[in-house]
Structure formats: C-alpha cells, structure tokens
Amino acid sequence: MSFVRRATWLMVILAGLARAQPLVPPIAEMVLAASAPAAAFDEETPGRIVSFSIVTSIDSPPVPTTVIFEVGGADAQGEVPVLVRAVGPSLARFGTMTPNPAPVLRLLADGQPVAENRGWGGQPAVAEASARVGAFPLAADDSADAAMLVNSAVGTQRTIDISARDGASGVVLVELYDAMPDASASRHTPRFLSLSVLRPAPAGSGLSASFAIAGHTPKALLIRAVGPSLASLAVTGAMADPKLTLLQDETPIASNDDWSDAPELRAASATVGALPLEAGAKDAALIRTLGAGSYTIEVSDTLARGGIVLLEIYELP
C-alpha cells in the first residue's frame, strides 16, 4: 500500500476517534493468545503471519476500535480466505466478567462498507475455518458473536470496524486468521503483508496484540508504535512516548522506547509505505526476524498519560 493510501485511511479513522469521548478503562485479567496452526506448507513456503488478535472494550459512549490488513506478496497470486471474528458472548466460559453481549463486525474497502455481521448464525464455512486454524469454537450456533470469512485478493487492503448493537458495552476479542487450507498453501499464496490497530489507550495502561508465524523460513518484520508522529495528520491526544516490547511465550525478546531517527528504521518504513516518523519524535519501532511461533506486542506509555496509538506490523521484503 502506498503512503498516500495509508495516510488517507488514517485520516478517515482518526476523524472518528476525534469524535469519541472518554478512553476505555483497562481490560483486566484477559490473556491475548494468537493460535499458531500446525501448517503443512511445502519446503519453499516462506514464513508468514497466520493470525492476529487483540482484546478491546466497547463502552458507552463508544470508542472506535479499527483494524486494517493488507494481503499480497511478490510472487503471490489469486486470493486467500481471511477469517475475522469479534468474540463477545463466548468469552463468558473463560471467566470474562463483562463480555460484550452483541458485537458487530463491519468490513470496509476504500472507506465504503462492503459487509457486516451481527451474529455468526452457525455458518458452516466459519465453523470449518475456525477449526482448521485452531481457533476455539464459538459457544453456540445462535450465539451473538460476530464472524465472517472474507476472500482477499493480492493487493487487497481492508478495514474492520468493531462496534456493538444497541450501544452494548463489554469486552471483545478481535481475531484475524489466514484461513488458507494447508494443502493449498504455497509460496504463491497471498499472505498478510501488514496488520494495524488504531486505538486510544487509557491513562496508566497501554495496548497489547498477539500474532503467530508459521512456515519454514524466518520472517523479517517491522513493528511500530506511532504516537507523536500522528501529529502530521493533525491528530491531537496521541500517546506522547510509547514504548514497544516484543515477547515470545511471555519472555521479552526485544524492545524499543524511542526510534532515534535510526536509518534502518527510516528506510524500512519507506519500503513498506508506512507513515514517515518525525525526526526526534518519541515513536517506537524495531526490526526483528522471527521464526514460527506465537508472539505478543505490548505498547506501554512511559509517561502514563494514555492517548491514541497506532500499532503496526509489516512484513519486510
């Protein structure tokens, strides 16, 4: 995706955040877990991001949670099925005290709604894809959890808005999975090239997301937590000094507080078409090559003031 297209998307989403009222309260006692399916890829298949998840909260008045993803690849052809779930009622069996009773998923292309789900209705394709990728089964066919299976072509960029029916509040687990059947996957299969979430973080708290990588070769990723540089898009209330921590199996393996105008980070951001980070700004970013496994990104606010933060993961060529 070009920087112009990404900046246009950000401005649309940030306009919605500007209309929001208070920040959401911290979400306690929720563990983020992105499932890493046992992939039977052929030997030529490179590492690929196969899942992404974030726990969020919808409150009254609502504060937007928005996720964007792009699929593609230099040698990729055709489409890849992407399973998207907004789990609310089914979280109750995991001990969540305040699950959202009626989450809503809305899919947008170029800012225009193209699909919506207000209760998954036991769709066989969704149930089969959930089992295939290792996602936990939803509580019942008539549960009010939201889910959809989206076929995404090379170069496709999609935005997902998470809300709730009738102003309902509570915790939602948002999940995205690469749902390509193992037997059909190859180096020509489209894959996640980028995943981003834009969300206000409450004062004294932060933002966490989990993802998983599968495949035979390590994958180089650019991971960023953008706060101060959102000012270039006329954003107010951005997180002033985000810090990134990358964990594998709950063990920290990398971190960054300030990106410090590092040439390799500037070059990598330009390569993937990301929003340029401002010189001297206290945004956080790091590059890491990762093998198959499950990982968590934690964004903390070193000043404990909270604010809007953009968390991004990009595949590097």
KEKE-3310 file (N, C-alpha, C; in steps of 0.2 Angstrom, whole numbers, plus 5000, padded with zeros to 4 digits):
npx = (5004:5003:5010:5002:4989:4988:4989:4977:4968:4971:4967:4953:4950:4955:4947:4935:4939:4942:4929:4926:4922:4927:4942:4944:4942:4955:4958:4956:4964:4963:4970:4980:4980:4986:4983:4993:4992:4996:5005:5006:5015:5023:5041:5046:5039:5038:5041:5026:5014:5001:4990:4982:4977:4968:4962:4949:4938:4922:4913:4901:4899:4903:4920:4930:4937:4948:4954:4966:4970:4982:4984:4995:5011:5026:5027:5015:4998:4981:4968:4966:4958:4952:4948:4938:4934:4924:4923:4912:4900:4904:4916:4912:4914:4927:4929:4928:4922:4914:4909:4905:4889:4884:4893:4898:4903:4911:4915:4926:4930:4941:4936:4922:4908:4907:4903:4894:4892:4881:4880:4885:4878:4880:4887:4892:4904:4912:4913:4920:4932:4936:4939:4950:4960:4963:4956:4947:4931:4915:4902:4889:4878:4868:4874:4878:4890:4901:4906:4915:4920:4932:4936:4951:4960:4976:4985:4974:4967:4959:4948:4942:4929:4925:4911:4895:4879:4865:4871:4878:4889:4906:4918:4928:4935:4945:4949:4960:4963:4973:4966:4969:4968:4980:4984:4983:4992:5006:5021:5016:5004:4994:4997:4997:5003:5003:4997:4987:4982:4972:4969:4963:4972:4970:4974:4989:4989:4990:4992:4990:4994:4993:5001:5004:5017:5019:5027:5042:5054:5062:5054:5056:5051:5044:5040:5030:5025:5016:5014:5018:5021:5009:5004:5007:4996:4987:4982:4976:4979:4987:4997:5011:5024:5027:5031:5038:5037:5042:5037:5040:5031:5029:5041:5051:5059:5064:5064:5060:5061:5062:5063:5074:5078:5084:5093:5090:5077:5070:5072:5066:5053:5050:5051:5040:5029:5024:5018:5029:5040:5042:5057:5067:5055:5046:5041:5040:5050:5055:5065:5064:5069:5059:5055:5044:5030:5022:5018:5019:5015:5018:5012:5017:5015:5026:5025:5013:5001:4992:4983:4980:4986:4995:4997:5008:5012:5023:5027:5044:5053)
npy = (4994:5011:5026:5037:5031:5024:5035:5042:5033:5033:5046:5046:5036:5042:5054:5048:5044:5057:5061:5053:5051:5048:5038:5020:5010:5001:4984:4970:4955:4948:4937:4938:4928:4922:4909:4897:4888:4871:4871:4863:4867:4868:4865:4876:4886:4902:4910:4916:4927:4921:4923:4936:4945:4954:4961:4971:4984:4989:5003:5014:5032:5025:5020:5020:5005:5000:4989:4986:4977:4970:4960:4951:4949:4946:4936:4931:4925:4925:4923:4924:4916:4925:4924:4932:4937:4943:4941:4940:4935:4922:4923:4922:4909:4908:4915:4928:4943:4953:4951:4958:4958:4958:4960:4969:4966:4976:4977:4986:4993:5004:5014:5012:5003:4986:4973:4966:4959:4953:4943:4927:4915:4902:4898:4887:4887:4897:4890:4878:4884:4890:4879:4873:4883:4882:4890:4893:4885:4894:4898:4893:4890:4900:4910:4927:4931:4938:4935:4932:4926:4931:4933:4938:4947:4948:4962:4968:4979:4980:4987:4985:4988:4988:4986:4988:4981:4991:5000:4992:4987:4981:4968:4963:4951:4952:4944:4939:4928:4919:4909:4899:4883:4870:4861:4868:4879:4888:4896:4905:4909:4922:4932:4939:4955:4967:4972:4982:4992:5004:5014:5022:5022:5019:5030:5026:5014:5003:4995:4979:4966:4951:4939:4926:4916:4905:4893:4888:4896:4910:4926:4943:4957:4973:4982:4994:5007:5021:5037:5051:5055:5055:5068:5074:5071:5079:5075:5076:5073:5061:5047:5051:5046:5032:5015:5000:4983:4966:4950:4933:4918:4924:4929:4943:4948:4958:4976:4993:5011:5024:5028:5035:5041:5031:5025:5013:5010:5021:5018:5006:5009:5017:5008:5000:5008:5015:5027:5041:5043:5057:5067:5065:5063:5054:5041:5023:5009:4994:4982:4965:4948:4933:4917:4902:4903:4909:4926:4941:4958:4972:4988:5001:5016:5027:5039:5037:5043:5040:5039:5041:5028:5020:5004:4994:4981:4975:4965:4963:4965)
npz = (5000:4996:5003:5002:5001:5013:5022:5019:5023:5037:5041:5039:5049:5060:5061:5066:5079:5085:5087:5097:5115:5131:5136:5135:5149:5158:5153:5162:5167:5155:5144:5130:5115:5101:5090:5083:5069:5065:5052:5036:5026:5010:5006:5000:5005:5012:5029:5037:5043:5052:5061:5071:5085:5096:5112:5116:5122:5122:5126:5133:5130:5114:5109:5095:5089:5077:5064:5052:5037:5025:5011:5001:4991:4984:4974:4974:4970:4965:4978:4996:5009:5023:5040:5051:5067:5080:5096:5109:5118:5119:5127:5140:5145:5148:5159:5158:5165:5160:5146:5130:5124:5111:5099:5084:5067:5055:5038:5027:5012:5004:5012:5011:5017:5014:5019:5033:5050:5062:5072:5071:5067:5066:5054:5042:5035:5042:5054:5050:5045:5057:5065:5057:5058:5071:5080:5095:5097:5094:5106:5103:5089:5088:5095:5099:5095:5082:5066:5050:5034:5023:5007:5000:4989:4980:4984:4991:5002:5018:5030:5046:5057:5074:5083:5093:5095:5099:5107:5117:5130:5134:5135:5120:5110:5096:5081:5068:5055:5044:5033:5024:5017:5023:5013:5001:5002:4997:4991:4982:4987:4993:5007:5024:5023:5030:5046:5056:5071:5077:5091:5106:5121:5138:5152:5161:5157:5142:5126:5119:5108:5099:5089:5076:5068:5055:5044:5035:5034:5043:5046:5042:5051:5053:5066:5074:5085:5085:5090:5093:5080:5074:5074:5062:5054:5059:5072:5088:5105:5105:5110:5120:5122:5117:5121:5115:5117:5113:5115:5117:5120:5133:5137:5136:5121:5113:5113:5111:5115:5110:5093:5088:5076:5068:5054:5047:5052:5046:5033:5031:5034:5024:5013:5015:5014:5025:5037:5038:5051:5062:5063:5078:5085:5098:5095:5094:5087:5079:5071:5068:5065:5064:5069:5067:5078:5092:5097:5107:5107:5117:5120:5130:5139:5143:5150:5156:5153:5143:5128:5110:5100:5086:5082:5073:5061:5049:5035:5030:5014)
capx = (5000:5007:5009:4996:4983:4988:4988:4970:4964:4972:4964:4946:4949:4956:4941:4931:4942:4941:4923:4924:4923:4932:4945:4941:4946:4959:4954:4959:4963:4962:4976:4980:4983:4985:4984:4998:4990:5001:5005:5010:5017:5029:5048:5048:5034:5042:5037:5020:5009:4994:4985:4982:4972:4968:4957:4947:4932:4917:4910:4896:4899:4908:4926:4931:4942:4949:4960:4967:4975:4983:4987:4999:5017:5030:5026:5008:4993:4974:4965:4967:4952:4953:4943:4938:4929:4923:4920:4909:4897:4908:4921:4910:4916:4934:4929:4927:4916:4909:4909:4900:4883:4882:4897:4896:4909:4909:4921:4926:4935:4942:4931:4915:4906:4905:4900:4893:4889:4878:4878:4888:4872:4882:4889:4897:4911:4915:4914:4925:4938:4939:4943:4956:4966:4965:4953:4942:4924:4911:4898:4883:4876:4864:4877:4878:4897:4901:4912:4914:4925:4932:4941:4955:4965:4983:4985:4968:4968:4953:4947:4937:4927:4922:4906:4891:4872:4861:4876:4880:4896:4909:4925:4928:4941:4945:4954:4961:4967:4975:4962:4970:4969:4987:4986:4983:4996:5012:5025:5012:4998:4994:4998:4997:5009:5003:4992:4987:4976:4972:4965:4965:4974:4969:4980:4991:4989:4993:4989:4993:4991:4996:5001:5008:5020:5020:5031:5049:5059:5061:5051:5058:5046:5045:5035:5030:5020:5016:5010:5019:5021:5002:5003:5007:4989:4983:4979:4978:4978:4991:5002:5017:5030:5025:5037:5037:5040:5040:5038:5038:5030:5029:5048:5053:5065:5066:5061:5062:5057:5062:5066:5080:5080:5088:5092:5087:5070:5068:5072:5061:5046:5048:5050:5033:5024:5022:5018:5035:5041:5046:5064:5067:5049:5047:5038:5044:5050:5060:5065:5066:5067:5056:5053:5037:5029:5017:5022:5014:5017:5015:5014:5016:5015:5031:5023:5007:4996:4987:4982:4979:4992:4994:5002:5008:5016:5024:5032:5049:5055)
capy = (5000:5017:5030:5041:5027:5023:5041:5043:5028:5035:5052:5044:5033:5047:5058:5045:5045:5063:5062:5049:5054:5046:5032:5014:5008:4995:4977:4966:4948:4945:4935:4938:4922:4920:4902:4895:4882:4867:4872:4858:4871:4864:4867:4883:4892:4907:4911:4920:4929:4917:4926:4942:4946:4960:4961:4978:4985:4994:5006:5020:5031:5020:5022:5015:5000:4999:4985:4986:4972:4970:4954:4951:4945:4947:4930:4929:4925:4923:4925:4920:4917:4928:4923:4938:4936:4948:4936:4943:4931:4915:4924:4920:4902:4909:4919:4936:4945:4958:4951:4961:4953:4958:4963:4969:4967:4979:4977:4992:4994:5011:5018:5011:4997:4980:4968:4967:4953:4954:4936:4922:4911:4895:4897:4881:4889:4900:4884:4874:4888:4891:4873:4872:4887:4881:4895:4890:4885:4899:4894:4890:4892:4906:4915:4934:4933:4940:4932:4932:4923:4936:4931:4944:4946:4951:4970:4970:4982:4980:4990:4981:4992:4984:4990:4983:4983:4995:5003:4987:4988:4975:4965:4959:4948:4953:4939:4938:4922:4916:4903:4895:4876:4869:4858:4873:4885:4888:4902:4909:4910:4928:4932:4946:4960:4972:4972:4988:4993:5011:5013:5026:5018:5023:5033:5021:5007:5003:4991:4973:4962:4944:4936:4920:4915:4898:4892:4885:4901:4916:4931:4949:4961:4980:4983:5001:5010:5028:5042:5058:5057:5056:5075:5075:5070:5084:5072:5078:5067:5055:5045:5056:5042:5025:5010:4993:4977:4960:4944:4926:4914:4928:4931:4948:4946:4964:4982:5000:5016:5030:5026:5039:5043:5026:5025:5007:5010:5025:5015:5000:5012:5020:5002:4997:5013:5017:5035:5043:5045:5063:5067:5067:5061:5048:5035:5017:5005:4989:4976:4958:4942:4929:4910:4900:4903:4914:4932:4947:4965:4976:4995:5005:5023:5029:5045:5035:5048:5037:5043:5037:5025:5016:4999:4991:4975:4975:4961:4966:4960)
capz = (5000:4996:5009:5001:5003:5020:5026:5018:5028:5044:5042:5040:5055:5066:5062:5071:5086:5087:5090:5103:5121:5136:5134:5138:5155:5157:5152:5167:5168:5149:5141:5122:5113:5094:5088:5078:5067:5063:5045:5032:5020:5006:5008:4998:5008:5017:5035:5035:5048:5051:5065:5074:5089:5101:5117:5117:5126:5119:5131:5132:5123:5111:5107:5090:5088:5070:5062:5045:5035:5018:5009:4994:4991:4977:4970:4976:4965:4967:4984:5002:5014:5030:5045:5055:5072:5086:5101:5115:5122:5120:5132:5147:5148:5150:5165:5157:5169:5156:5139:5126:5123:5104:5095:5077:5063:5048:5033:5023:5006:5002:5016:5010:5019:5010:5023:5040:5053:5068:5074:5065:5064:5064:5047:5041:5032:5048:5059:5047:5045:5064:5067:5053:5060:5078:5085:5100:5095:5097:5111:5100:5083:5089:5100:5096:5092:5075:5062:5043:5030:5018:5002:4999:4983:4980:4984:4994:5009:5021:5036:5050:5062:5079:5087:5096:5094:5104:5112:5122:5132:5137:5132:5114:5107:5089:5079:5061:5054:5037:5033:5018:5019:5022:5007:4996:5003:4994:4991:4978:4991:4996:5014:5027:5022:5036:5051:5061:5075:5080:5097:5112:5127:5144:5156:5166:5154:5136:5121:5118:5102:5098:5082:5076:5062:5053:5038:5036:5035:5047:5043:5045:5052:5055:5071:5076:5090:5082:5094:5092:5073:5071:5073:5054:5052:5063:5077:5095:5110:5104:5116:5119:5122:5118:5121:5112:5120:5110:5119:5114:5126:5139:5138:5132:5117:5110:5115:5109:5118:5105:5087:5087:5069:5065:5046:5045:5053:5041:5026:5031:5034:5017:5009:5016:5013:5031:5038:5040:5058:5063:5066:5085:5089:5103:5092:5095:5081:5079:5066:5071:5061:5069:5066:5068:5085:5095:5099:5109:5107:5122:5120:5136:5139:5148:5154:5160:5152:5139:5122:5104:5097:5081:5082:5066:5059:5042:5033:5026:5009)
cpx = (5004:5005:5003:4990:4982:4986:4980:4966:4965:4968:4956:4945:4950:4951:4936:4933:4941:4934:4921:4925:4928:4936:4943:4945:4950:4955:4959:4958:4961:4969:4975:4983:4981:4987:4988:4996:4996:5001:5009:5012:5023:5036:5049:5044:5038:5037:5031:5016:5003:4989:4987:4976:4973:4962:4955:4941:4928:4913:4905:4899:4904:4914:4928:4937:4943:4955:4960:4972:4976:4986:4991:5005:5020:5028:5019:5003:4987:4972:4967:4961:4955:4947:4944:4932:4930:4919:4918:4906:4901:4914:4919:4913:4923:4934:4929:4921:4911:4910:4904:4895:4882:4887:4895:4903:4907:4916:4920:4931:4935:4937:4924:4913:4904:4902:4899:4890:4887:4876:4880:4883:4874:4884:4894:4904:4915:4917:4920:4932:4941:4942:4949:4961:4967:4961:4948:4935:4920:4905:4892:4882:4872:4867:4878:4886:4897:4907:4910:4921:4926:4938:4945:4960:4971:4982:4978:4970:4960:4953:4941:4936:4923:4917:4901:4884:4869:4865:4878:4888:4899:4915:4924:4935:4941:4951:4954:4965:4968:4971:4963:4972:4977:4989:4986:4988:5003:5015:5021:5006:4999:4994:4997:5003:5009:4997:4992:4981:4977:4967:4968:4967:4973:4975:4982:4991:4992:4989:4993:4990:4996:4996:5005:5011:5021:5025:5038:5054:5057:5058:5054:5052:5048:5039:5035:5024:5021:5011:5012:5019:5014:5000:5003:5001:4984:4979:4981:4976:4982:4995:5008:5023:5029:5032:5034:5041:5038:5042:5036:5037:5031:5036:5049:5059:5067:5062:5064:5058:5057:5066:5073:5083:5085:5087:5089:5080:5067:5067:5067:5054:5045:5047:5043:5027:5021:5022:5025:5035:5045:5052:5063:5060:5050:5042:5043:5044:5056:5059:5068:5064:5065:5054:5046:5036:5024:5021:5016:5018:5014:5017:5012:5017:5020:5029:5016:5001:4990:4987:4981:4986:4990:4999:5002:5013:5017:5029:5037:5051:5062)
cpy = (5006:5021:5035:5038:5026:5029:5043:5039:5031:5041:5051:5041:5038:5052:5055:5045:5051:5065:5058:5053:5051:5040:5026:5013:5002:4988:4972:4959:4945:4943:4934:4932:4921:4913:4901:4889:4878:4866:4866:4861:4867:4868:4874:4888:4896:4907:4916:4922:4925:4919:4932:4943:4952:4960:4969:4978:4990:4996:5011:5026:5027:5024:5018:5011:4999:4995:4986:4980:4973:4963:4955:4947:4946:4942:4928:4930:4923:4926:4921:4921:4920:4927:4929:4936:4941:4944:4940:4938:4924:4916:4922:4914:4902:4913:4926:4938:4950:4957:4955:4957:4953:4962:4963:4970:4971:4979:4982:4991:5001:5016:5017:5004:4992:4974:4969:4960:4955:4948:4931:4917:4904:4893:4892:4883:4893:4894:4880:4878:4889:4885:4872:4877:4886:4886:4891:4890:4891:4895:4890:4893:4899:4911:4921:4936:4934:4937:4932:4929:4928:4933:4937:4942:4949:4959:4972:4973:4983:4983:4986:4986:4987:4988:4985:4986:4986:4998:4999:4988:4981:4973:4961:4957:4948:4948:4939:4932:4921:4909:4898:4888:4874:4866:4862:4879:4883:4895:4907:4911:4917:4928:4939:4950:4965:4971:4978:4989:5000:5011:5018:5021:5022:5025:5027:5014:5008:4999:4985:4970:4956:4942:4930:4919:4907:4898:4889:4890:4907:4921:4938:4954:4968:4981:4990:5003:5018:5032:5049:5060:5057:5063:5077:5075:5074:5081:5075:5073:5061:5053:5048:5052:5035:5020:5003:4988:4971:4954:4938:4921:4918:4930:4937:4946:4953:4970:4988:5005:5022:5027:5029:5040:5037:5025:5019:5007:5015:5022:5010:5003:5014:5014:5000:5002:5016:5025:5036:5046:5052:5063:5069:5065:5054:5042:5029:5013:5000:4984:4970:4953:4936:4922:4908:4900:4909:4920:4937:4953:4969:4984:4999:5012:5025:5035:5043:5040:5045:5041:5038:5035:5020:5011:4995:4986:4975:4969:4965:4962:4957)
cpz = (5000:5002:5008:5003:5010:5024:5025:5023:5035:5045:5043:5047:5061:5067:5067:5078:5089:5090:5096:5110:5126:5133:5137:5144:5153:5157:5157:5166:5161:5146:5133:5120:5105:5092:5082:5075:5064:5055:5041:5025:5016:5008:5006:5001:5013:5023:5033:5042:5047:5056:5069:5079:5094:5106:5117:5121:5122:5125:5129:5135:5120:5109:5101:5091:5080:5069:5055:5043:5027:5016:5002:4995:4984:4972:4971:4970:4968:4974:4990:5006:5021:5034:5050:5061:5077:5091:5107:5119:5124:5125:5139:5150:5150:5156:5165:5161:5165:5149:5135:5123:5115:5100:5087:5073:5057:5044:5028:5018:5004:5006:5016:5013:5014:5013:5030:5043:5060:5072:5069:5063:5063:5057:5046:5039:5038:5053:5057:5047:5052:5067:5064:5056:5068:5083:5089:5097:5098:5101:5108:5093:5083:5094:5096:5094:5085:5072:5055:5040:5024:5013:5000:4994:4984:4980:4988:5001:5012:5028:5040:5056:5067:5083:5091:5095:5100:5109:5118:5123:5134:5132:5125:5112:5100:5086:5071:5060:5046:5037:5027:5020:5018:5016:5001:4996:5000:4994:4986:4981:4994:5004:5017:5026:5028:5040:5056:5065:5078:5086:5103:5118:5133:5148:5161:5163:5147:5131:5120:5112:5102:5091:5082:5069:5061:5046:5040:5036:5039:5043:5046:5045:5055:5060:5074:5081:5088:5087:5092:5084:5070:5071:5066:5051:5056:5069:5084:5100:5109:5110:5115:5119:5123:5118:5119:5116:5116:5114:5115:5120:5133:5141:5133:5128:5113:5113:5112:5112:5113:5099:5085:5080:5066:5058:5044:5046:5048:5035:5026:5031:5027:5012:5009:5015:5019:5032:5041:5047:5058:5066:5074:5089:5093:5101:5094:5089:5082:5073:5069:5066:5066:5065:5068:5076:5086:5098:5102:5109:5112:5121:5126:5135:5145:5152:5158:5159:5147:5132:5116:5101:5091:5081:5075:5066:5052:5040:5029:5020:5010)
residu = (MET:SER:PHE:VAL:ARG:ARG:ALA:THR:TRP:LEU:MET:VAL:ILE:LEU:ALA:GLY:LEU:ALA:ARG:ALA:GLN:PRO:LEU:VAL:PRO:PRO:ILE:ALA:GLU:MET:VAL:LEU:ALA:ALA:SER:ALA:PRO:ALA:ALA:ALA:PHE:ASP:GLU:GLU:THR:PRO:GLY:ARG:ILE:VAL:SER:PHE:SER:ILE:VAL:THR:SER:ILE:ASP:SER:PRO:PRO:VAL:PRO:THR:THR:VAL:ILE:PHE:GLU:VAL:GLY:GLY:ALA:ASP:ALA:GLN:GLY:GLU:VAL:PRO:VAL:LEU:VAL:ARG:ALA:VAL:GLY:PRO:SER:LEU:ALA:ARG:PHE:GLY:THR:MET:THR:PRO:ASN:PRO:ALA:PRO:VAL:LEU:ARG:LEU:LEU:ALA:ASP:GLY:GLN:PRO:VAL:ALA:GLU:ASN:ARG:GLY:TRP:GLY:GLY:GLN:PRO:ALA:VAL:ALA:GLU:ALA:SER:ALA:ARG:VAL:GLY:ALA:PHE:PRO:LEU:ALA:ALA:ASP:ASP:SER:ALA:ASP:ALA:ALA:MET:LEU:VAL:ASN:SER:ALA:VAL:GLY:THR:GLN:ARG:THR:ILE:ASP:ILE:SER:ALA:ARG:ASP:GLY:ALA:SER:GLY:VAL:VAL:LEU:VAL:GLU:LEU:TYR:ASP:ALA:MET:PRO:ASP:ALA:SER:ALA:SER:ARG:HIS:THR:PRO:ARG:PHE:LEU:SER:LEU:SER:VAL:LEU:ARG:PRO:ALA:PRO:ALA:GLY:SER:GLY:LEU:SER:ALA:SER:PHE:ALA:ILE:ALA:GLY:HIS:THR:PRO:LYS:ALA:LEU:LEU:ILE:ARG:ALA:VAL:GLY:PRO:SER:LEU:ALA:SER:LEU:ALA:VAL:THR:GLY:ALA:MET:ALA:ASP:PRO:LYS:LEU:THR:LEU:LEU:GLN:ASP:GLU:THR:PRO:ILE:ALA:SER:ASN:ASP:ASP:TRP:SER:ASP:ALA:PRO:GLU:LEU:ARG:ALA:ALA:SER:ALA:THR:VAL:GLY:ALA:LEU:PRO:LEU:GLU:ALA:GLY:ALA:LYS:ASP:ALA:ALA:LEU:ILE:ARG:THR:LEU:GLY:ALA:GLY:SER:TYR:THR:ILE:GLU:VAL:SER:ASP:THR:LEU:ALA:ARG:GLY:GLY:ILE:VAL:LEU:LEU:GLU:ILE:TYR:GLU:LEU:PRO)
# end
